[in-house]
Amino acid sequence: MNKRRHKRVRLHGHIAEIANGTFVYGGIIENISLEGLRLNNLPQEFSNREKTYYIVLSGTSPENHCKLTVRPCWDRASGSALAVDVGFNIVEAPLGWRDLVDRMIHKPTDGDTN
């Protein structure tokens, strides 16, 4: 049973740059929701739950760009020995974040007939 408070949507073609103040790393966004997102194959230094990070999302169009302040809430080993998949809680988001997530959740997929 899915116990999530907010619907989560997988993204295709969206990238993110995550920064910790001194280092910036580019990664692929696995999914987003109103309160969080998941990035895969990040260096382990981005999984410190005591730190706050900054993520800039970019996508297939300008309205899909967004800057978020996030904090890790979980991590797990990735396909690489030196990388982790990290789930982030969103600490601060711009006003347009809700609109972006709503657009993504309600965007028809290739298999939709409605």
Secondary structure by P-SEA (a helix, b strand, c coil): cccccbbbbbbccbbbbbbcccbbbbbbbcccccccccccccccccccccbbbbbbbbcccccccbbbbbbbccccccccccbbbbbbcccccccaaaaaaaaaaacccccccc
